[in-house]
């Protein structure tokens, strides 16, 4: 008996070149997912973190974290994960970890940390605070790590609810210039889709790629990021149904492969 013929696995993104705007373990993980869908990932980190201006305070907070001083650690961005990973931060088993959204949760898992809480509905600092307050009626010791420009919404809400919060600036966000080749690939339409995963990424896409062909798909990871992208001047073509990388890639895969732009910037 002849074996049944094997049907090729569907590759909905076959032929696509997709710009992944972050490097490191997170970028590698996203690139691997894109490859399983048939796409060619182009990892081009657009943002990175610079050290906080008060490293002593951060290092003390991380030492206290390793020593078990906190009941909760809140992580509000994938960049915060980069900082934790760079410092090889130790998070004891007694300390629970809250991630503001699926992107941040995926970044934590990619470097070997666990995730104990992701907001059910509102993937924002306020949404995380509300869920934590509901889970913890009694005062807890909480470490919040944030960027230099982040509004202290989480710290304020948790403090007002009676928790003992230590808010520490973990990093400053800086843009990373892309290579001339990447810039030309975007300008010429050889990049078929750009993944926009945060407001900071949106700002860099707008600043570094002043001309993006209309055939290039701009895909935002959620409504909040889409709003930030439009505020930065980007024309958003698709918004993921949920704030996860898988949902973002699935949203892109629903489109036919665009033809490279014939037009060029003046």
C-alpha positions as CSV (number, residue, x, y, z in Angstrom):
1,X,0.0,0.0,0.0
2,X,1.4,3.4,-1.0
3,X,1.5,5.9,1.9
4,X,-0.9,8.8,1.7
5,X,0.6,11.8,0.0
6,X,1.9,14.5,2.3
7,X,0.3,17.9,2.0
8,X,2.6,20.8,2.5
9,X,2.1,22.8,5.6
10,X,0.5,26.1,4.8
11,X,2.9,29.0,4.9
12,X,0.6,32.1,4.8
13,X,3.6,34.5,4.8
14,X,5.7,32.8,2.1
15,X,7.6,35.5,0.2
16,X,7.1,38.2,2.8
17,X,10.0,40.2,4.3
18,X,9.0,41.5,7.7
19,X,10.9,44.0,9.7
20,X,11.2,43.0,13.4
21,X,12.0,46.2,15.4
22,X,13.7,44.7,18.4
23,X,16.7,42.5,18.8
24,X,17.8,40.2,21.6
25,X,15.9,37.1,22.8
26,X,12.5,38.7,22.1
27,X,13.5,39.6,18.5
28,X,14.9,36.1,17.9
29,X,11.7,34.6,19.2
30,X,9.5,36.7,16.9
31,X,11.8,35.9,14.0
32,X,11.5,32.2,14.6
33,X,7.7,32.5,14.6
34,X,7.8,34.4,11.3
35,X,9.9,31.7,9.8
36,X,7.4,29.0,10.7
37,X,4.9,31.1,8.7
38,X,7.2,31.2,5.7
39,X,8.3,34.8,6.1
40,X,11.9,36.2,6.0
41,X,12.4,38.2,9.2
42,X,14.6,41.2,9.0
43,X,15.7,42.0,12.6
44,X,16.5,45.7,12.8
45,X,16.5,47.0,16.4
46,X,15.1,50.5,16.4
47,X,15.2,51.1,20.1
48,X,17.5,50.1,22.9
49,X,17.9,51.1,26.5
50,X,20.5,53.4,27.9
51,X,21.6,53.2,31.6
52,X,19.6,55.2,34.1
53,X,21.2,58.3,35.4
54,X,20.9,56.8,38.9
55,X,22.5,53.3,38.6
56,X,23.2,53.1,42.3
57,X,19.5,53.2,43.1
58,X,18.7,50.6,40.5
59,X,21.4,48.3,41.6
60,X,20.3,48.6,45.2
61,X,16.7,47.8,44.2
62,X,17.8,44.7,42.2
63,X,19.9,43.6,45.2
64,X,16.9,43.9,47.5
65,X,14.8,42.1,44.9
66,X,17.2,39.2,44.9
67,X,17.1,39.2,48.7
68,X,13.4,38.7,48.8
69,X,12.4,42.2,49.9
70,X,9.4,42.4,47.5
71,X,6.1,40.5,47.2
72,X,5.6,41.7,43.6
73,X,7.7,43.0,40.8
74,X,5.8,44.9,38.0
75,X,7.3,44.9,34.5
76,X,5.6,47.3,32.1
77,X,7.7,46.9,28.9
78,X,10.0,44.5,27.0
79,X,12.8,47.0,27.5
80,X,12.5,46.6,31.3
81,X,13.1,42.9,30.6
82,X,16.2,43.8,28.7
83,X,17.5,45.6,31.8
84,X,16.7,42.7,34.1
85,X,18.5,40.4,31.7
86,X,21.5,42.7,31.3
87,X,21.9,42.8,35.1
88,X,21.3,39.1,35.4
89,X,18.7,40.0,38.0
90,X,17.6,37.2,40.4
91,X,13.9,37.1,41.2
92,X,13.2,34.7,44.1
93,X,10.4,32.3,44.0
94,X,8.5,34.2,46.7
95,X,8.3,37.3,44.5
96,X,5.5,37.2,42.0
97,X,5.9,38.9,38.6
98,X,3.2,41.0,36.9
99,X,3.6,41.8,33.2
100,X,1.6,44.7,31.6
101,X,0.8,42.8,28.4
102,X,1.5,39.7,26.3
103,X,4.5,41.3,24.6
104,X,6.2,42.0,27.9
105,X,5.2,38.5,29.2
106,X,6.7,36.9,26.1
107,X,9.9,38.9,26.6
108,X,10.1,37.7,30.2
109,X,9.6,34.0,29.2
110,X,12.1,34.3,26.4
111,X,14.9,35.1,28.8
112,X,13.9,32.5,31.4
113,X,11.8,34.5,33.9
114,X,8.2,33.4,34.8
115,X,5.0,35.4,34.6
116,X,2.4,35.3,37.4
117,X,0.0,37.9,36.2
118,X,-1.0,39.6,32.9
119,X,-4.1,41.9,33.0
120,X,-7.2,40.2,31.7
121,X,-8.6,43.1,29.7
122,X,-6.7,46.4,30.0
123,X,-3.1,46.0,29.0
124,X,-1.9,49.2,30.5
125,X,-0.4,50.4,33.8
126,X,-3.8,51.3,35.1
127,X,-5.2,47.9,34.1
128,X,-2.4,46.2,35.9
129,X,-2.9,48.3,39.0
130,X,-6.6,47.6,39.1
131,X,-6.0,43.8,38.9
132,X,-3.3,43.8,41.5
133,X,-5.4,45.9,43.9
134,X,-8.2,43.4,43.4
135,X,-5.9,40.4,44.1
136,X,-4.1,41.9,47.1
137,X,-6.4,43.6,49.5
138,X,-3.7,43.7,52.2
139,X,-0.6,46.0,51.9
140,X,2.2,44.4,50.0
141,X,5.8,45.4,49.1
142,X,6.0,46.1,45.4
143,X,8.9,47.1,43.2
144,X,7.9,49.0,40.0
145,X,10.6,49.4,37.4
146,X,9.9,52.1,34.8
147,X,11.5,54.2,32.1
148,X,12.6,57.7,32.7
149,X,9.7,59.2,30.7
150,X,6.9,56.9,32.0
151,X,4.1,58.5,33.9
152,X,3.9,57.1,37.5
153,X,0.3,55.8,37.1
154,X,1.0,52.4,38.4
155,X,3.0,53.7,41.5
156,X,0.3,56.2,42.3
157,X,-2.6,53.8,42.1
158,X,-0.9,51.1,44.1
159,X,0.3,53.6,46.8
160,X,-3.2,55.1,47.1
161,X,-4.5,51.5,47.7
162,X,-2.2,51.2,50.7
163,X,0.7,49.2,49.2
164,X,4.3,49.9,49.9
165,X,5.7,50.8,46.5
166,X,9.3,51.5,45.5
167,X,9.4,53.1,42.1
168,X,12.8,53.0,40.4
169,X,13.8,54.3,37.0
170,X,15.4,51.3,35.2
171,X,16.4,52.9,31.9
172,X,16.2,55.6,29.3
173,X,14.9,54.7,25.9
174,X,17.1,55.7,22.9
175,X,16.8,55.2,19.2
176,X,19.1,52.9,17.3
177,X,20.0,54.0,13.8
178,X,19.4,51.3,11.2
179,X,21.9,50.5,8.5
180,X,21.8,52.2,5.1
181,X,20.8,48.8,3.6
182,X,17.7,48.5,5.9
183,X,16.7,52.1,5.2
184,X,17.0,51.5,1.4
185,X,15.0,48.2,1.7
186,X,12.2,50.0,3.4
187,X,12.3,52.9,1.0
188,X,12.3,50.7,-2.1
189,X,9.4,48.4,-0.8
190,X,11.6,45.3,-0.3
191,X,10.2,45.2,3.2
192,X,6.6,44.1,2.9
193,X,5.6,44.7,6.5
194,X,6.8,46.6,9.6
195,X,5.8,45.4,13.0
196,X,5.1,48.3,15.4
197,X,5.2,47.0,19.0
198,X,5.3,50.1,21.1
199,X,5.0,53.9,21.0
200,X,8.8,54.2,21.1
201,X,9.1,51.9,18.1
202,X,6.5,54.0,16.3
203,X,8.5,57.1,16.9
204,X,11.6,55.6,15.4
205,X,9.8,54.1,12.4
206,X,8.5,57.6,11.6
207,X,11.9,59.3,12.2
208,X,14.1,56.8,10.4
209,X,11.9,55.9,7.5
210,X,10.5,59.3,6.2
211,X,9.3,57.5,3.1
212,X,7.4,54.2,3.5
213,X,5.7,52.9,0.3
214,X,2.0,52.6,0.4
215,X,2.4,48.9,-0.4
216,X,4.3,48.3,2.9
217,X,2.0,47.1,5.6
218,X,2.3,48.9,9.0
219,X,1.0,46.5,11.7
220,X,0.4,47.7,15.2
221,X,0.2,45.3,18.2
222,X,-2.8,46.8,19.8
223,X,-5.1,49.8,19.8
224,X,-2.9,51.8,22.2
225,X,0.1,51.3,20.0
226,X,-1.9,52.1,16.9
227,X,-2.9,55.4,18.5
228,X,0.7,56.2,19.3
229,X,1.7,55.2,15.8
230,X,-0.8,57.5,14.2
231,X,0.2,60.3,16.5
232,X,3.8,59.8,15.2
233,X,2.5,60.2,11.6
234,X,2.3,56.6,10.5
235,X,-0.5,55.2,8.5
236,X,-1.6,52.0,10.3
237,X,-2.9,49.3,8.0
238,X,-3.8,46.6,10.6
239,X,-4.2,46.3,14.3
240,X,-3.9,43.0,16.1
241,X,-7.1,41.7,17.8
242,X,-5.2,41.0,21.0
243,X,-1.9,42.5,22.3
244,X,0.3,39.5,21.4
245,X,2.9,38.8,18.8
246,X,1.1,35.8,17.5
247,X,-2.1,37.9,17.0
248,X,0.0,40.5,15.2
249,X,1.6,38.0,12.9
250,X,-1.8,36.4,12.2
251,X,-3.3,39.8,11.4
252,X,-0.5,40.4,8.8
253,X,-1.0,36.9,7.4
254,X,-4.6,37.8,6.4
255,X,-3.3,40.1,3.7
256,X,-2.0,39.1,0.3
257,X,1.7,39.6,-0.3
258,X,2.1,43.2,-1.5
259,X,4.0,44.0,-4.6
260,X,7.2,46.0,-4.1
261,X,6.6,49.6,-4.7
262,X,7.5,50.8,-8.2
263,X,7.5,54.4,-7.1
264,X,10.5,56.0,-5.4
265,X,10.7,59.0,-3.1
266,X,11.6,62.2,-4.9
